[in-house]
Amino acid sequence: MQGIVGYGAYIPRNRIKVEEIAKVWGADAPSYKRGLMLEEKSVPSPDQDTITMSVEASKNALKRAKIDPAEIGAVYIGSESHPYAVKPSGTVLAEALGATPEAHTADFEFACKAGTEGMYVALSLVKADEIKYGLAVGADTSQGAPGDALEYSAAAGAASFIFGKENIVAKAIETYAYMTDTPDFWRREYQYYPQHGGRFTGDPAYFKHITGAAKGIMDKAGMKPADFDYVIFHQPNGKFPFRVGKMLGFQKEQIEPGWLVNLLGNTYSGSSPLGLTSTLDISKSGDMILIVSYGSGAGSDAFIFEVTDRIDEVRDLAPKTRDVLENNRNYLEYGEYAKFRHKIKKAD
């Protein structure tokens, strides 16, 4: 049996509140807080990017896995904000961790499901006995144009998972994927900020694919919502995960442990993976967890994990996700935030 042998998270300490963004654009902050269920979001420092966050999250995963990084046979980073247009992020991560040159390395892109895309492939290689351990990261320093609704949620963070067949923290019971060509969100070459397709964003995109993947994997596994202790959905805002959970028959209590978006924002490729790390932090042996990602364009990956008793041995070996999220926060004013996120451009 294959599954997760180590996991880790990283969230920048910088934050900006919804009110701070809204006052610059003359927007109604209370309506954003009510409508999107957002209070604040994480902001990367000028010297932080997808690679640096992936390194930090993966070091935490290695602490819990307690393996020699030279045994890692694959290193994958899923992101839509790789710092280089031409040059992989994964090779930097692999070398920083101490993986060997023989480790297969690749960068993945599929909007906000790029992280679970890497997880899917790494887990499959372990299952096929092609590698002993595979590492997959979901990380982003996501973009939102000044004054756009996305600016209230586009955040930064990373989650890392090491998969293997020995000393498993959570057994991988089932996987499933559901995808169509739905143009709800995109960013063309040379464009700095993404665009979103209005009416496509909700029902034809997020809800169709999340429900398609969730129903598909439950049918495949012969399970129903009541069989799960926890469920994590992609979190573009605070409202969508609860709405889709209700549509599928899940209870609020099953969603809340992995629901981080109100204080974190939407970390894109790191969104549902970070929710999984937070859920593992409080899980116990025998707990069943369903995670369903979503990426615009559009598709969802779904996984069912069963937690083992090894979780009690490893959870305290690295910082817990919610502790990192809720402590040691540094609040920015909009000018600092705009400088950090390069929203202010120098003249040529």
C-alpha positions as CSV (number, residue, x, y, z in Angstrom):
1,M,0.0,0.0,0.0
2,Q,1.2,3.5,-0.9
3,G,0.5,6.8,0.6
4,I,1.8,9.9,2.4
5,V,5.0,9.4,4.5
6,G,5.6,13.0,5.2
7,Y,3.9,16.4,4.7
8,G,4.8,20.0,5.3
9,A,3.5,23.6,4.8
10,Y,4.8,27.1,4.5
11,I,2.9,30.4,4.7
12,P,4.6,33.8,4.6
13,R,4.2,35.8,7.8
14,N,3.1,39.0,5.9
15,R,-0.6,39.7,5.8
16,I,-3.0,42.4,4.4
17,K,-6.5,42.9,5.6
18,V,-9.5,43.1,3.3
19,E,-10.3,46.6,4.7
20,E,-6.8,47.9,3.7
21,I,-7.3,46.9,0.1
22,A,-10.9,48.1,0.0
23,K,-10.1,51.6,1.3
24,V,-7.7,52.2,-1.6
25,W,-10.3,51.4,-4.2
26,G,-13.3,52.9,-2.5
27,A,-14.9,49.5,-2.2
28,D,-17.3,48.2,0.4
29,A,-15.1,46.1,2.7
30,P,-18.0,44.6,4.7
31,S,-19.6,43.3,1.6
32,Y,-16.4,41.6,0.5
33,K,-16.0,40.0,3.9
34,R,-19.6,38.8,3.9
35,G,-19.8,37.8,0.3
36,L,-16.4,36.1,0.0
37,M,-16.0,35.2,3.7
38,L,-12.5,36.7,3.7
39,E,-10.8,38.7,6.4
40,E,-7.1,38.8,5.3
41,K,-4.6,37.1,3.1
42,S,-0.9,36.1,3.1
43,V,1.6,38.2,1.1
44,P,5.1,37.0,0.1
45,S,8.1,39.2,0.9
46,P,10.2,40.5,-2.1
47,D,12.7,37.7,-1.6
48,Q,10.1,35.0,-1.6
49,D,8.7,33.0,-4.5
50,T,7.4,29.6,-5.5
51,I,10.8,28.0,-5.2
52,T,11.7,29.4,-1.7
53,M,8.3,28.5,-0.3
54,S,8.6,25.0,-1.9
55,V,12.0,24.5,-0.2
56,E,10.6,25.5,3.2
57,A,7.5,23.3,2.9
58,S,9.5,20.3,1.7
59,K,12.1,20.6,4.5
60,N,9.1,20.3,6.9
61,A,7.8,17.3,4.9
62,L,11.3,15.6,5.2
63,K,11.3,16.2,9.0
64,R,8.1,14.2,9.3
65,A,9.1,11.6,6.7
66,K,12.5,11.0,8.4
67,I,14.0,9.7,5.1
68,D,17.3,10.3,3.3
69,P,16.5,12.8,0.5
70,A,18.8,10.9,-1.8
71,E,16.1,8.2,-1.9
72,I,13.6,10.6,-3.5
73,G,13.1,9.4,-7.0
74,A,10.9,12.3,-8.3
75,V,10.5,16.0,-7.5
76,Y,7.6,17.9,-8.8
77,I,6.4,21.5,-8.3
78,G,2.9,22.5,-9.4
79,S,2.4,26.2,-9.7
80,E,1.0,29.0,-12.0
81,S,3.6,31.4,-10.7
82,H,7.0,29.7,-11.4
83,P,9.6,32.5,-11.2
84,Y,11.1,31.6,-14.5
85,A,9.4,31.4,-17.9
86,V,12.2,29.1,-19.1
87,K,14.1,27.3,-16.4
88,P,12.6,24.7,-14.0
89,S,11.7,25.4,-10.4
90,G,12.0,21.7,-9.5
91,T,15.7,21.4,-10.2
92,V,16.4,24.1,-7.6
93,L,14.2,22.4,-5.1
94,A,15.7,19.0,-5.7
95,E,19.3,20.2,-5.2
96,A,18.4,22.3,-2.2
97,L,16.9,19.2,-0.5
98,G,19.8,16.9,-1.4
99,A,18.1,14.7,-4.0
100,T,20.4,13.0,-6.5
101,P,20.7,14.0,-10.2
102,E,18.9,10.7,-11.0
103,A,15.6,12.1,-9.4
104,H,13.1,12.8,-12.2
105,T,12.2,16.5,-12.0
106,A,9.4,18.5,-13.6
107,D,7.3,21.5,-13.2
108,F,3.5,21.2,-13.5
109,E,0.9,23.8,-14.6
110,F,-2.8,23.5,-14.5
111,A,-4.1,26.7,-12.8
112,C,-5.0,25.9,-9.2
113,K,-4.8,22.1,-9.5
114,A,-1.2,22.0,-10.5
115,G,-0.2,20.9,-7.0
116,T,-2.5,17.9,-6.9
117,E,-1.4,17.1,-10.5
118,G,2.1,16.6,-9.2
119,M,0.7,14.6,-6.3
120,Y,-1.2,12.4,-8.7
121,V,1.9,11.6,-10.7
122,A,4.3,11.1,-7.8
123,L,1.8,8.8,-6.1
124,S,1.3,6.8,-9.3
125,L,5.1,6.3,-9.8
126,V,5.4,5.0,-6.2
127,K,2.4,2.7,-6.8
128,A,4.0,1.3,-10.0
129,D,7.3,0.7,-8.1
130,E,9.2,3.0,-10.5
131,I,10.5,5.0,-7.5
132,K,10.8,4.5,-3.7
133,Y,9.7,8.0,-2.7
134,G,8.2,10.8,-4.7
135,L,7.9,14.5,-3.6
136,A,5.1,16.8,-4.9
137,V,4.6,20.5,-4.0
138,G,1.7,22.8,-4.6
139,A,2.9,26.4,-4.3
140,D,2.0,29.8,-5.7
141,T,2.5,33.6,-5.2
142,S,-0.8,34.2,-7.0
143,Q,-1.6,37.4,-8.9
144,G,-4.6,39.7,-8.8
145,A,-4.8,43.0,-10.7
146,P,-5.1,46.2,-8.7
147,G,-8.7,46.9,-7.9
148,D,-9.9,43.5,-9.3
149,A,-12.0,41.2,-7.1
150,L,-9.1,38.7,-7.3
151,E,-6.9,41.1,-5.4
152,Y,-8.8,40.4,-2.2
153,S,-8.0,36.7,-2.3
154,A,-4.8,36.1,-4.4
155,A,-2.3,34.9,-1.7
156,A,0.9,32.9,-1.2
157,G,1.8,29.5,0.4
158,A,3.1,26.0,-0.3
159,A,2.3,22.5,0.8
160,S,4.6,19.5,0.2
161,F,4.0,15.7,0.3
162,I,6.3,12.8,0.2
163,F,4.8,9.6,-1.1
164,G,6.1,6.1,-0.4
165,K,5.2,2.5,0.7
166,E,6.9,2.5,4.1
167,N,6.0,4.2,7.4
168,I,2.8,5.7,5.9
169,V,1.0,8.5,7.6
170,A,-2.0,8.3,5.4
171,K,-2.8,5.5,3.0
172,A,-4.0,6.4,-0.5
173,I,-7.2,4.5,-0.9
174,E,-8.4,5.9,-4.3
175,T,-7.7,8.6,-6.9
176,Y,-9.9,10.1,-9.6
177,A,-9.7,12.9,-12.2
178,Y,-12.5,14.9,-13.9
179,M,-11.7,17.5,-16.7
180,T,-13.3,19.5,-19.5
181,D,-12.4,22.4,-21.7
182,T,-14.1,25.2,-19.8
183,P,-12.5,28.7,-20.2
184,D,-13.3,30.4,-16.9
185,F,-9.8,31.8,-16.0
186,W,-6.6,32.3,-18.0
187,R,-3.4,34.3,-18.4
188,R,-1.8,34.7,-21.8
189,E,1.9,34.8,-22.5
190,Y,3.5,38.1,-21.4
191,Q,0.4,39.1,-19.4
192,Y,1.2,39.9,-15.8
193,Y,-2.4,39.5,-14.4
194,P,-4.9,36.8,-15.2
195,Q,-8.4,37.3,-16.5
196,H,-11.6,35.5,-15.4
197,G,-14.6,34.6,-17.5
198,G,-17.4,36.0,-15.3
199,R,-20.4,33.7,-15.7
200,F,-18.2,30.6,-16.3
201,T,-16.5,30.9,-12.9
202,G,-19.2,29.3,-10.7
203,D,-21.6,26.6,-11.9
204,P,-20.0,25.5,-15.3
205,A,-16.5,25.6,-13.8
206,Y,-15.9,25.2,-10.1
207,F,-19.1,23.4,-9.0
208,K,-19.4,21.1,-12.1
209,H,-15.8,19.8,-11.8
210,I,-15.7,19.6,-8.0
211,T,-19.0,17.6,-7.9
212,G,-18.0,15.5,-10.9
213,A,-14.7,14.5,-9.2
214,A,-16.2,14.0,-5.8
215,K,-19.1,11.9,-7.0
216,G,-16.8,9.9,-9.3
217,I,-14.3,9.0,-6.6
218,M,-17.0,8.1,-4.1
219,D,-18.8,5.9,-6.6
220,K,-15.4,4.3,-7.4
221,A,-14.7,3.6,-3.8
222,G,-18.2,2.7,-2.8
223,M,-18.4,5.4,-0.2
224,K,-20.8,8.3,0.7
225,P,-20.2,11.6,2.5
226,A,-21.1,10.2,5.9
227,D,-18.1,7.8,5.5
228,F,-15.6,10.6,5.7
229,D,-14.4,12.4,8.8
230,Y,-13.0,15.3,6.8
231,V,-13.2,16.8,3.3
232,I,-11.1,19.5,1.7
233,F,-12.2,21.4,-1.4
234,H,-10.4,24.0,-3.4
235,Q,-10.9,27.4,-1.7
236,P,-11.0,30.3,-4.2
237,N,-13.1,32.2,-1.5
238,G,-14.7,31.3,1.8
239,K,-18.2,30.6,0.4
240,F,-17.6,28.1,-2.4
241,P,-16.3,25.2,-0.3
242,F,-19.3,25.2,2.0
243,R,-21.7,25.6,-0.9
244,V,-20.3,22.7,-2.8
245,G,-20.1,20.6,0.4
246,K,-23.8,21.2,1.0
247,M,-24.5,20.2,-2.6
248,L,-22.7,16.9,-2.1
249,G,-24.1,16.1,1.3
250,F,-21.2,17.0,3.5
251,Q,-21.5,18.8,6.9
252,K,-19.9,22.0,7.9
253,E,-17.9,20.2,10.6
254,Q,-16.3,18.0,8.0
255,I,-15.0,21.0,6.0
256,E,-13.9,23.4,8.7
257,P,-10.5,21.8,9.8
258,G,-9.1,22.3,6.3
259,W,-10.9,25.6,5.6
260,L,-8.1,28.2,5.8
261,V,-9.1,30.7,3.1
262,N,-10.7,33.3,5.5
263,L,-7.3,34.1,7.0
264,L,-5.0,32.8,4.2
265,G,-6.6,33.8,1.0
266,N,-6.5,31.7,-2.2
267,T,-3.0,30.1,-2.6
268,Y,-4.0,28.7,-6.0
269,S,-1.9,25.5,-6.4
270,G,-1.4,25.4,-2.7
271,S,-5.0,25.8,-1.7
272,S,-6.5,22.3,-1.2
273,P,-3.0,20.8,-0.5
274,L,-2.6,23.3,2.4
275,G,-6.1,22.3,3.6
276,L,-4.9,18.7,3.6
277,T,-1.8,19.5,5.8
278,S,-4.1,21.3,8.3
279,T,-6.4,18.4,8.4
280,L,-3.6,15.9,8.9
281,D,-2.4,18.0,11.8
282,I,-5.6,17.2,13.8
283,S,-6.5,13.8,12.4
284,K,-6.3,10.5,14.3
285,S,-5.7,6.9,13.2
286,G,-8.6,5.5,11.1
287,D,-9.9,8.9,9.9
288,M,-11.0,9.0,6.3
289,I,-10.2,12.2,4.3
290,L,-11.4,13.3,0.9
291,I,-9.6,16.1,-1.0
292,V,-10.8,17.5,-4.2
293,S,-8.8,20.2,-6.0
294,Y,-10.0,22.5,-8.8
295,G,-8.0,24.2,-11.6
296,S,-9.4,26.6,-14.2
297,G,-9.4,25.5,-17.7
298,A,-10.8,23.2,-16.2
299,G,-10.4,20.1,-14.0
300,S,-10.4,18.5,-10.6
301,D,-8.2,15.8,-9.0
302,A,-9.6,13.8,-6.1
303,F,-7.9,11.6,-3.5
304,I,-9.2,9.4,-0.6
305,F,-6.7,8.9,2.3
306,E,-7.0,6.8,5.5
307,V,-4.9,8.1,8.3
308,T,-2.6,5.6,10.2
309,D,-1.4,5.6,13.7
310,R,2.0,6.9,12.6
311,I,0.4,10.4,12.5
312,D,0.9,10.7,16.2
313,E,4.6,10.1,15.8
314,V,5.2,12.8,13.2
315,R,2.7,15.6,13.5
316,D,4.9,17.6,16.0
317,L,8.1,17.2,14.1
318,A,7.4,20.3,12.0
319,P,5.2,23.4,12.4
320,K,1.5,22.8,12.2
321,T,-0.3,24.7,9.4
322,R,-2.8,26.5,11.5
323,D,-0.2,27.6,14.0
324,V,1.8,29.1,11.2
325,L,-1.3,30.8,9.8
326,E,-2.5,32.3,13.0
327,N,0.7,33.3,14.8
328,N,3.6,35.7,14.1
329,R,1.7,37.8,11.6
330,N,3.1,41.0,10.1
331,Y,0.4,43.4,8.8
332,L,1.1,45.5,5.7
333,E,-0.3,48.8,4.5
334,Y,-1.4,48.9,0.9
335,G,1.7,50.8,-0.2
336,E,4.0,48.1,1.3
337,Y,1.9,45.4,-0.2
338,A,2.0,47.0,-3.7
339,K,5.8,47.3,-3.5
340,F,6.2,43.7,-2.4
341,R,3.9,42.4,-5.2
342,H,5.5,44.7,-7.8
343,K,2.3,46.5,-8.5
344,I,4.3,49.7,-8.7
345,K,6.5,49.7,-11.8
346,K,9.7,51.8,-12.2
347,A,9.8,54.0,-15.2
348,D,12.1,52.8,-18.0
